[in-house]
């Protein structure tokens, strides 16, 4: 990777963030700088993907100068609307200096640095990058459009034609802005996504608990999740999905407090980011909506946010369906839902569960035991609202593995750790919210 | 372009499709739709008149 290639991609990412910052001026009135920076990153990436897709849809080759002009117009347009007045009244007071918080923040920063170096040390190489995300991104980048054959060509039957397109579109638009497809420099996208995830977790925890220690602990736990932040995931949707899930989870937890009307915008953005990253993200958004509807938070705000979490993935899925036509997955055999095969499905469900417990959980049993023990001994926290969502998501993963068109054990071994770990950053919100609050703060509200 | 590579591991095919994007890369079953045929190593012999490349050959159909 040449310094020029790296600097062009970093400049494109900086422009993406600046555009997102302008677009989210009204979305984050009560947030600190860390959280605002993360939401700006998410909005910027969604904007780049949408701009590229819009150019392609009207037959305009999305050259760098068109994209630059689009970004400029978005920034100028955003500044015509007055920014939301900053409000800090509902945030918890933040505790003073804490050496543990500084240490944990240093751990998080060091772990992030490790992933940064590992991710950009060589061109992205994982099988899923070559076969799915990178192949689609490079094709879209070079074609300057969304070639229909990505969705219908039988020769690409293995490329998961049904997957959503946020990651390929982001890679293509960043490459266009950077002036070339450099599959080593483009790897910077993924450590930056991790950085935004860490900033979001730390900023949210600090705002809601008032505890620097809880904020740094949650961020450090996330950064130390090397199973997720590993070079094999550079170039795939998992890191983007983890970011989207944290965006949606924080919006969901905020909805229980009805902090500001900006929350609806954040919920829309988060739900769209989740659904655009991967189908698991759409499922996560729907589950957030369902849990909000049946939880005891009866505020009208919660119900509206629930509606957003339910509707946005549906609208996104419908739009994809209209634009590209039907695209079925080769991974699942839905015939198992037929009454005559329910017994088979039950047997498969049992073997998937057994495989998860005896192999996958056994591999990470120390971490799993620590999480369970902490949940048992700690007091309930405001993040517990996410537990039913995480459990339900795990249940649906188990069902999905049971429907595998191949051996369910093979499906578990090849995909379970990867997709399960995308939920871990959300889990750190649950864990961080259960840490004892610093004296004199109203943590847990 | 039709591509003849060993069926396992899959990454032979994925890597070729990625590097040749946005070209359409086909497997042996769809060789009739291809303008060129690339053969990796000894995966399928080599066609008459094929150009020899490092680790394989390339021919026009």
Interface residues (C-beta under 8 A of the other chain):
Chain A: X127 X129 X130 X131 X134 X135 X138 X139 X142 X143 X147 X149 X153 X154 X155 X156 X158
Chain B: X10 X11 X13 X14 X15 X17 X18 X21 X22 X24 X25 X26 X27 X30
